[in-house]
Amino acid sequence: MKNDTEMIEPPKNREPRAWSGEIPLTSFYTAGAGGQIFLHALKTQGKLIGTRCSPCEQVYLPARSFCERCFAELVEQVEVKRTGKLVSYTFCHADHNGARLRRPVALALIQLEGATTLLLHRLLGVSDPGEVKIGSRVETVIKPKAKRHGTILDIEGFRILQ
């Protein structure tokens, strides 16, 4: 019998094999119970709903089912304001496939008033990094009700307030 420190060798005369072709895979992602609260309120009412953990004094946005710090169940729902501040940003010059974009896309981390977590999304109306300043006030731009589908893309992005 082998002990825990000995390596187990693969059987001899067994070369690795590869098959050409494609394997059709599909998947279904759910946002979970907390995420569904957030997405339903966003789609139907245009509201940003988070959940509060009283012991940790955290407000999670999007809503979560449990606290990531103390693991308490989160049942208290709170509406978070559409305004907040820009915490960080970057400009993307390539799409998700690596192809060069004609114009860079600005992405921002935003802390909305009433939330203690950050939300990542597009920064609208910005094409030059010189136009962006950390700490700037921003507002959430939500699509008109007829164009919402119950996804995070129901938020068009964030616009810098002057």
Backbone as CSV, one residue per row, in Angstrom:
resi,resn,N_x,N_y,N_z,CA_x,CA_y,CA_z,C_x,C_y,C_z
1,MET,0.846,-1.182,0.000,0.000,0.000,0.000,0.886,1.238,0.000
2,LYS,0.501,2.240,-0.764,1.283,3.458,-0.885,0.954,4.385,0.268
3,ASN,1.994,5.107,0.715,1.714,6.095,1.756,1.357,7.431,1.122
4,ASP,0.981,8.409,1.928,0.488,9.691,1.415,1.531,10.481,0.649
5,THR,2.809,10.208,0.839,3.849,11.017,0.197,4.283,10.465,-1.144
6,GLU,3.916,9.243,-1.477,4.326,8.657,-2.751,3.389,9.109,-3.864
7,MET,3.978,9.397,-5.023,3.197,9.789,-6.191,2.619,8.545,-6.861
8,ILE,1.445,8.646,-7.336,0.840,7.551,-8.082,1.089,7.830,-9.549
9,GLU,1.736,6.923,-10.225,2.077,7.093,-11.638,0.887,6.694,-12.509
10,PRO,0.678,7.430,-13.620,-0.396,7.001,-14.537,-0.001,5.686,-15.206
11,PRO,-0.970,4.904,-15.640,-0.646,3.637,-16.308,0.197,3.892,-17.560
12,LYS,1.135,2.997,-17.832,1.977,3.130,-19.018,1.162,2.761,-20.250
13,ASN,1.659,3.201,-21.398,1.024,2.932,-22.690,-0.338,3.611,-22.827
14,ARG,-0.551,4.660,-22.083,-1.812,5.405,-22.202,-1.469,6.839,-22.559
15,GLU,-1.504,7.144,-23.805,-1.229,8.497,-24.272,-2.477,9.350,-24.096
16,PRO,-2.296,10.631,-23.783,-3.465,11.509,-23.717,-4.156,11.563,-25.076
17,ARG,-5.446,11.725,-25.070,-6.224,11.776,-26.308,-6.968,13.103,-26.396
18,ALA,-7.219,13.507,-27.593,-8.004,14.716,-27.836,-8.960,14.450,-28.985
19,TRP,-10.158,15.009,-28.880,-11.145,14.902,-29.937,-11.421,16.294,-30.466
20,SER,-11.458,16.432,-31.753,-11.804,17.713,-32.365,-13.308,17.879,-32.357
21,GLY,-13.735,19.110,-32.339,-15.165,19.376,-32.405,-15.611,20.278,-31.280
22,GLU,-16.898,20.424,-31.148,-17.473,21.293,-30.137,-18.418,20.508,-29.245
23,ILE,-18.486,20.920,-28.004,-19.442,20.338,-27.068,-20.462,21.434,-26.778
24,PRO,-21.707,21.247,-27.172,-22.703,22.296,-26.929,-23.070,22.350,-25.440
25,LEU,-22.690,23.417,-24.790,-23.002,23.606,-23.378,-23.891,24.824,-23.218
26,THR,-24.867,24.690,-22.390,-25.687,25.838,-22.035,-25.736,25.907,-20.519
27,SER,-25.979,27.085,-20.029,-26.086,27.219,-18.582,-27.182,28.209,-18.261
28,PHE,-27.650,28.123,-17.051,-28.689,29.025,-16.586,-28.205,29.617,-15.285
29,TYR,-28.038,30.921,-15.260,-27.562,31.600,-14.071,-28.734,32.241,-13.362
30,THR,-28.839,32.032,-12.071,-29.874,32.720,-11.317,-29.204,33.716,-10.386
31,ALA,-29.858,34.780,-10.142,-29.329,35.817,-9.268,-29.520,35.468,-7.801
32,GLY,-30.223,34.394,-7.510,-30.501,34.012,-6.127,-31.668,34.813,-5.575
33,ALA,-32.086,34.476,-4.375,-33.250,35.127,-3.770,-33.017,36.620,-3.569
34,GLY,-31.852,36.995,-3.058,-31.555,38.414,-2.843,-31.461,39.174,-4.152
35,GLY,-30.757,38.589,-5.115,-30.619,39.240,-6.417,-31.953,39.415,-7.117
36,GLN,-32.843,38.441,-6.941,-34.169,38.547,-7.559,-34.957,39.719,-6.972
37,ILE,-34.806,39.964,-5.678,-35.468,41.123,-5.060,-35.004,42.395,-5.756
38,PHE,-33.696,42.527,-5.918,-33.108,43.701,-6.574,-33.595,43.837,-8.016
39,LEU,-33.498,42.756,-8.795,-33.844,42.822,-10.222,-35.333,43.049,-10.445
40,HIS,-36.185,42.456,-9.609,-37.637,42.653,-9.748,-38.003,44.117,-9.471
41,ALA,-37.451,44.681,-8.407,-37.751,46.083,-8.076,-37.207,47.024,-9.150
42,LEU,-36.045,46.703,-9.675,-35.457,47.524,-10.741,-36.343,47.486,-11.982
43,LYS,-36.776,46.301,-12.375,-37.601,46.153,-13.580,-38.984,46.782,-13.424
44,THR,-39.658,46.489,-12.333,-41.059,46.895,-12.206,-41.250,48.312,-11.680
45,GLN,-40.322,48.781,-10.825,-40.510,50.085,-10.192,-39.375,51.074,-10.455
46,GLY,-38.291,50.595,-11.066,-37.136,51.469,-11.281,-36.444,51.842,-9.977
47,LYS,-36.607,50.991,-8.951,-36.007,51.255,-7.643,-34.770,50.388,-7.436
48,LEU,-33.854,50.902,-6.617,-32.641,50.180,-6.245,-32.829,49.664,-4.819
49,ILE,-33.023,48.359,-4.704,-33.321,47.756,-3.406,-32.120,46.946,-2.916
50,GLY,-31.725,47.249,-1.690,-30.654,46.521,-1.027,-31.195,45.835,0.203
51,THR,-30.314,45.151,0.920,-30.679,44.532,2.191,-29.705,44.986,3.266
52,ARG,-30.255,45.171,4.462,-29.465,45.686,5.582,-29.152,44.575,6.582
53,CYS,-27.882,44.590,7.058,-27.466,43.742,8.174,-27.289,44.672,9.363
54,SER,-28.220,44.628,10.299,-28.157,45.516,11.463,-26.917,45.283,12.328
55,PRO,-26.555,44.030,12.655,-25.367,43.835,13.492,-24.087,44.390,12.863
56,CYS,-23.943,44.257,11.566,-22.710,44.698,10.888,-22.816,46.119,10.331
57,GLU,-24.017,46.678,10.385,-24.264,48.014,9.844,-23.889,48.116,8.367
58,GLN,-24.197,47.058,7.620,-23.931,47.024,6.188,-25.249,47.072,5.428
59,VAL,-25.224,47.781,4.289,-26.344,47.752,3.354,-25.784,47.262,2.029
60,TYR,-26.225,46.071,1.637,-25.731,45.427,0.430,-26.595,45.808,-0.767
61,LEU,-25.941,46.242,-1.826,-26.615,46.543,-3.086,-25.791,45.950,-4.211
62,PRO,-26.377,45.077,-5.028,-27.724,44.548,-4.994,-28.004,43.787,-3.693
63,ALA,-29.293,43.574,-3.445,-29.723,42.856,-2.247,-29.065,41.480,-2.191
64,ARG,-28.776,41.030,-0.983,-28.205,39.703,-0.753,-29.105,38.955,0.228
65,SER,-28.934,37.637,0.301,-29.718,36.812,1.217,-29.059,36.679,2.577
66,PHE,-27.720,36.845,2.610,-27.007,36.717,3.879,-25.867,37.723,3.913
67,CYS,-25.440,38.062,5.110,-24.347,39.011,5.308,-23.020,38.315,5.040
68,GLU,-22.185,38.933,4.244,-20.889,38.358,3.908,-19.885,38.478,5.053
69,ARG,-20.223,39.253,6.071,-19.314,39.421,7.220,-19.670,38.497,8.374
70,CYS,-20.966,38.463,8.749,-21.357,37.668,9.928,-22.274,36.498,9.567
71,PHE,-22.634,36.368,8.299,-23.480,35.282,7.793,-24.919,35.316,8.294
72,ALA,-25.354,36.445,8.835,-26.746,36.582,9.273,-27.664,36.588,8.049
73,GLU,-28.862,36.061,8.228,-29.863,36.122,7.171,-30.317,37.578,7.031
74,LEU,-30.412,38.053,5.785,-30.812,39.434,5.543,-32.247,39.462,5.043
75,VAL,-33.121,40.067,5.844,-34.531,40.143,5.474,-35.019,41.581,5.362
76,GLU,-34.288,42.523,5.965,-34.709,43.925,5.928,-34.306,44.555,4.593
77,GLN,-35.315,44.924,3.811,-35.053,45.559,2.521,-35.050,47.071,2.683
78,VAL,-34.125,47.730,1.983,-34.045,49.189,2.024,-33.866,49.718,0.606
79,GLU,-34.498,50.847,0.350,-34.299,51.497,-0.940,-33.063,52.386,-0.839
80,VAL,-32.205,52.259,-1.820,-30.979,53.039,-1.884,-31.193,54.172,-2.885
81,LYS,-30.639,55.338,-2.593,-30.797,56.487,-3.482,-30.086,56.258,-4.805
82,ARG,-30.529,56.973,-5.824,-29.918,56.864,-7.149,-28.638,57.681,-7.280
83,THR,-28.363,58.509,-6.293,-27.163,59.343,-6.351,-26.083,58.768,-5.441
84,GLY,-24.843,59.094,-5.770,-23.732,58.605,-4.969,-22.441,59.246,-5.429
85,LYS,-21.326,58.568,-5.140,-20.025,59.126,-5.529,-19.198,58.093,-6.268
86,LEU,-18.362,58.602,-7.143,-17.462,57.785,-7.935,-16.253,57.424,-7.066
87,VAL,-16.011,56.127,-6.898,-14.934,55.646,-6.037,-13.694,55.295,-6.862
88,SER,-13.910,54.743,-8.054,-12.804,54.381,-8.937,-13.346,54.243,-10.354
89,TYR,-12.445,54.241,-11.331,-12.878,54.093,-12.720,-11.726,53.564,-13.564
90,THR,-12.086,53.096,-14.744,-11.097,52.677,-15.728,-11.694,52.863,-17.111
91,PHE,-10.836,52.926,-18.112,-11.279,52.999,-19.494,-10.878,51.710,-20.192
92,CYS,-11.849,51.049,-20.816,-11.613,49.801,-21.546,-11.433,50.129,-23.019
93,HIS,-10.362,49.623,-23.594,-10.062,49.876,-25.001,-10.310,48.650,-25.870
94,ALA,-10.698,47.531,-25.225,-10.985,46.300,-25.952,-12.287,45.719,-25.419
95,ASP,-13.011,45.004,-26.296,-14.247,44.363,-25.850,-13.920,43.041,-25.144
96,HIS,-14.954,42.316,-24.726,-14.746,41.082,-23.966,-14.080,39.977,-24.775
97,ASN,-14.003,40.130,-26.103,-13.307,39.164,-26.950,-11.888,39.617,-27.300
98,GLY,-11.504,40.794,-26.804,-10.160,41.308,-27.069,-10.053,42.188,-28.298
99,ALA,-11.171,42.407,-29.002,-11.152,43.261,-30.190,-11.103,44.732,-29.769
100,ARG,-10.326,45.503,-30.468,-10.159,46.930,-30.170,-11.480,47.672,-30.400
101,LEU,-11.864,48.515,-29.453,-13.066,49.331,-29.581,-12.747,50.610,-30.345
102,ARG,-13.702,51.107,-31.115,-13.504,52.385,-31.808,-13.339,53.516,-30.809
103,ARG,-14.173,53.490,-29.761,-14.069,54.477,-28.672,-13.989,53.721,-27.363
104,PRO,-13.127,54.139,-26.455,-13.049,53.430,-25.172,-14.341,53.577,-24.373
105,VAL,-14.606,52.593,-23.544,-15.775,52.591,-22.668,-15.287,52.820,-21.241
106,ALA,-15.929,53.758,-20.546,-15.570,54.039,-19.156,-16.417,53.173,-18.234
107,LEU,-15.761,52.522,-17.280,-16.442,51.749,-16.249,-16.122,52.380,-14.910
108,ALA,-17.096,52.350,-14.004,-16.917,53.026,-12.721,-17.399,52.156,-11.575
109,LEU,-16.723,52.298,-10.444,-17.195,51.750,-9.172,-17.869,52.889,-8.437
110,ILE,-19.114,52.682,-8.070,-19.932,53.729,-7.467,-20.431,53.272,-6.107
111,GLN,-20.393,54.196,-5.146,-21.049,53.931,-3.863,-22.264,54.842,-3.796
112,LEU,-23.432,54.233,-3.887,-24.668,54.992,-3.848,-25.015,55.344,-2.409
113,GLU,-25.695,56.470,-2.229,-26.097,56.918,-0.891,-27.045,55.893,-0.277
114,GLY,-26.700,55.453,0.923,-27.501,54.460,1.615,-26.937,53.056,1.509
115,ALA,-25.940,52.847,0.623,-25.316,51.528,0.476,-23.890,51.580,1.024
116,THR,-23.425,50.466,1.543,-22.035,50.394,1.990,-21.179,49.599,1.005
117,THR,-21.818,48.964,0.018,-21.094,48.215,-1.001,-21.003,49.054,-2.270
118,LEU,-20.216,48.584,-3.228,-19.996,49.311,-4.480,-20.700,48.609,-5.626
119,LEU,-21.040,49.383,-6.637,-21.686,48.858,-7.833,-20.810,49.216,-9.027
120,LEU,-20.543,48.254,-9.885,-19.732,48.463,-11.093,-20.648,48.572,-12.295
121,HIS,-20.463,49.631,-13.076,-21.260,49.798,-14.294,-20.600,50.843,-15.181
122,ARG,-21.239,51.098,-16.325,-20.714,52.088,-17.274,-20.810,53.500,-16.702
123,LEU,-19.864,54.322,-17.118,-19.895,55.751,-16.823,-20.293,56.427,-18.123
124,LEU,-21.440,57.076,-18.136,-22.026,57.611,-19.365,-21.522,59.013,-19.673
125,GLY,-21.434,59.322,-20.976,-21.114,60.668,-21.422,-19.673,61.078,-21.193
126,VAL,-18.788,60.108,-21.036,-17.384,60.409,-20.775,-16.537,59.706,-21.827
127,SER,-15.628,60.435,-22.461,-14.758,59.812,-23.456,-13.276,60.053,-23.171
128,ASP,-12.988,60.901,-22.195,-11.603,61.256,-21.897,-11.363,61.141,-20.387
129,PRO,-10.293,60.452,-19.965,-10.021,60.334,-18.525,-9.899,61.685,-17.815
130,GLY,-9.545,62.722,-18.544,-9.435,64.050,-17.941,-10.771,64.615,-17.484
131,GLU,-11.868,64.018,-17.957,-13.210,64.470,-17.580,-13.696,63.831,-16.280
132,VAL,-12.928,62.873,-15.750,-13.372,62.082,-14.608,-12.517,62.415,-13.389
133,LYS,-13.192,62.536,-12.236,-12.483,62.814,-10.993,-13.047,61.922,-9.888
134,ILE,-12.164,61.214,-9.184,-12.582,60.395,-8.045,-13.303,61.303,-7.050
135,GLY,-14.403,60.825,-6.511,-15.187,61.603,-5.555,-16.310,62.400,-6.202
136,SER,-16.364,62.414,-7.541,-17.436,63.138,-8.232,-18.795,62.579,-7.854
137,ARG,-19.790,63.440,-7.803,-21.165,63.011,-7.561,-21.715,62.444,-8.861
138,VAL,-22.454,61.356,-8.736,-23.048,60.703,-9.901,-24.503,60.381,-9.628
139,GLU,-25.230,60.136,-10.706,-26.601,59.644,-10.583,-26.768,58.421,-11.463
140,THR,-27.640,57.525,-11.014,-27.941,56.297,-11.737,-28.942,56.610,-12.843
141,VAL,-28.653,56.133,-14.051,-29.577,56.298,-15.173,-30.245,54.946,-15.411
142,ILE,-31.552,54.907,-15.191,-32.331,53.679,-15.362,-33.148,53.793,-16.641
143,LYS,-33.184,52.716,-17.406,-33.927,52.706,-18.667,-35.412,52.951,-18.414
144,PRO,-36.131,53.466,-19.416,-37.589,53.597,-19.296,-38.218,52.215,-19.059
145,LYS,-39.339,52.197,-18.350,-39.981,50.939,-17.950,-40.209,49.993,-19.128
146,ALA,-40.619,50.505,-20.267,-40.917,49.664,-21.425,-39.672,48.951,-21.967
147,LYS,-38.497,49.422,-21.631,-37.261,48.830,-22.144,-36.520,47.984,-21.108
148,ARG,-37.112,47.783,-19.932,-36.463,46.992,-18.877,-36.808,45.518,-19.034
149,HIS,-35.809,44.661,-18.717,-35.985,43.213,-18.869,-35.679,42.427,-17.601
150,GLY,-35.364,43.099,-16.507,-35.060,42.390,-15.270,-33.616,41.933,-15.176
151,THR,-32.693,42.699,-15.771,-31.264,42.409,-15.682,-30.539,43.660,-15.179
152,ILE,-29.276,43.502,-14.855,-28.478,44.649,-14.413,-28.380,45.699,-15.519
153,LEU,-28.616,45.297,-16.761,-28.570,46.247,-17.878,-29.811,47.133,-17.938
154,ASP,-30.763,46.940,-17.012,-31.858,47.905,-16.866,-31.308,49.224,-16.333
155,ILE,-30.134,49.154,-15.750,-29.389,50.374,-15.420,-28.518,50.669,-16.628
156,GLU,-28.714,51.846,-17.242,-27.882,52.200,-18.393,-26.456,52.493,-17.952
157,GLY,-26.330,53.092,-16.770,-25.016,53.438,-16.254,-25.139,54.585,-15.275
158,PHE,-24.013,55.268,-15.067,-23.971,56.411,-14.156,-23.542,57.652,-14.918
159,ARG,-24.159,58.774,-14.570,-23.828,60.060,-15.190,-23.235,60.968,-14.110
160,ILE,-22.131,61.635,-14.465,-21.504,62.577,-13.534,-22.370,63.820,-13.427
161,LEU,-22.622,64.254,-12.198,-23.391,65.475,-11.949,-22.443,66.652,-11.889
162,GLN,-22.869,67.769,-12.428,-22.014,68.977,-12.424,-22.214,69.776,-11.180
